Amino acid sequence: MTFDDFKALSRQTLREPEQAAHRLIAQGWPLSARWMALVAAVSVSGVLAFISTMLFPVPEGEVPPLFSMSQQPLALAGMQLAAIVMGAGLMTAVGRMFGGHGRFEDALLLTVWIEVMLLLVQAVQIVLSLALPALAGVLGILAVALFLWLTVQFTKALHGFTSGPKVLLVMFGTLLAMGFVLSFFAASLGLLPEMPQ
């Protein structure tokens, strides 16, 4: 993929996400290239998070355990890699439960591309934080909306679904269930603050 291809695909992702997803899948990337793209994306994300932590430090004693992971780029990249793989697995498995036909390899590619798009937003947010902090906060909210919107549209493209609201509803249900399960793991690892007695 050339830089011009990257720019064209980025623009199409924002304007016509389903078509962009079909275009990505049609390129037929080998599985090894998809894994390499995942490692590259989470590595860049870890570096950006570390840069953000250095530019905007939180006073000692006010850093939640989970937020402190951003000070350890390798650990953060590892967690993001696991989260993206799990997200691709859920996108595949839950979609098939509802009659979809998507493959894990394609779900992996699409979730990696969502991460790439969020990295672009994260880079802009860091720059804005230096000049216009208020706009940077708004951009953070838009990043969450972009993640949800792209996930819904890419899931539709992956499985051949037609209803965005139904996909969004199932996605929220899946996120709630996974959040409930993962909270136990996070608590056992000491990543969640202890409840006051």
N, C-alpha and C positions, 0 to 999 in steps of 0.2 A: 504494500500500500504506500503510494507516494504521499507527499505532504498535501498536494492538491486533492487527492482522493480523500484524505483525512478531513480536509476542510469541507469538501462537498458532502461527505457522509455526516459530518457534525451538523451542518445546516439542515440536511434532510431529516436528521433525527429530531430536531426541534420543530420542523414544519410537518413532516409526515413520518412519525415514528414507526408505524407498521410497515411502510414501504422500506424504510431504512433497515428494519429487522430482517425483512425478506432479502434485501440486498446483501446484508452481512452473511446470512445463512447460505445464500446462493454462491458466495465466493469459495465455499468448500475448503476452508482452512484445515490443514491436518491437525489432529488432536494435540500433537506436541506443540504446535504453534499457539494453540489456544491456551495451553498451560503456561507457555512462556509469556504470553500476553498478560495472563493473570499475575504471574510473579512480578513482571515489570510494573503493572498498575499498582499493586499493593506496596511495592518498594517506593515508588514515587509518592504514594499517599503517606507512607510513614515518614518520609523526608519532609514533606510539606507540613505535616502535623508537628514534627520536631522544630522546624523553622518557626511555625506559629507560636509554639511554646516559648522559644527563645526570644521572640519579638515582644510577646505579651505575657510575661511571667505572672503566675498567680502567687500571692504571698504564701510563705511557708505556713503550714498548719491549716490552710484553707483549701488544699487540693484534695478532692475526693480520690479514693484509691483507683477507681476506674479511669478518672481523668489523668492520673499520673502515668498511665500507660503511654501517653503521647510523648513522654520524655524518654521513652525507650523504643526507638524506631523499629528495631528487629522484632520485639515482642508485639508491637502494634501491627506490623505487617503480617506477622503470623496469625494474629487474631482475625484480621480482615480477610486473609486468604481462606481461613476456615469458614468465616461467615459467608463469603461469596460462594464457596463450594456447596455449603449447606443450602444457601438460597437457590442455587441452580438445581440442586437435588429436589428441593421442595417445589420449585416451579415445574419441574418435570413430573414428579410423583403426584402432587395434588391435581395438576392439570389432567393427567391421565385418569384419575379417579372420577373426573367429571366429563369423560369422553374425549379428551384431547389426544393428540398423536405426536406430540413433540418429543425430541430426543435430548438426553442429558448433554451430549456434546454441543448441541445448538444452544441449549439453555445456558451452558457455561460461557459460550461466546457472547451471548446477549447480556448476561450479568456483568461480564468483564467490560463490555462497552458502556453499560450504565455507569460503572465505576470510573471509566475514562471521562465521561461527560461530567461527572461530579468533581473529578480532579480539576477540570477546567474552571468550574465554578469556585472550587476551593482556592485556586491560584489567584483568581480575580478578587476573591474575598480578602485574602491576605494583603493584596495591594491596596484595596479600598480601606482596610482597617488602619492603614498608616495615614491616609489622607481624609477619608470620610467615614469615620466609625459607625455613624448612624446607618448609612447605606449598607455597610458590611453586615449589620445585623439583619436588615431586610433581606439581603441576599442569602443569608443563612436559612431563613424561612422559605425562600423561593427554592433553595436546594432540596429541601424536604419535599416540597410539592413536585419538583421535577423528578425526584426519585420515585415517588408514588405513581406519577403519570406515566413515566417511561416503563415502569414495571408492569403496569396494567396493559399498556399498548403492546409491549414486547411479548407478554404472556398470550395476548390475543393472537398475535402473529405466529407465535411458536406452535400453538395448539389448534389454530383455526377457529377460535371462538369469535362471536360477533357482539356480545354484550359486555361493554366496559363496566357498567355498574355491578353486574353479577361477579365479574372477575375481581373488582375492588372489594366487594363484600366478602368473598371467599379469602382474599388475601389478608384482610383485616382479621378474619377468624383464625387463619393460620398463624399470623403474627402474635395474636393474643395467646394462642395455645403454646407456641414456641417460647414466648416471653415468660409464661408461667413456668414452663419446664426449666428454661435456662436460668431463671432466678434462683432456683435451688442450687445449681452448679456454681453460680456466681457467689452465692452466700457461703457455700462450702469452701470456696477458694479465697474467701476474705475480700472479695471485690465490692461487696455491698456494706454500707455502714451498719454497725450494730444498733438495734433498737434500744432506746433508753428503758431502763428498768422502772 
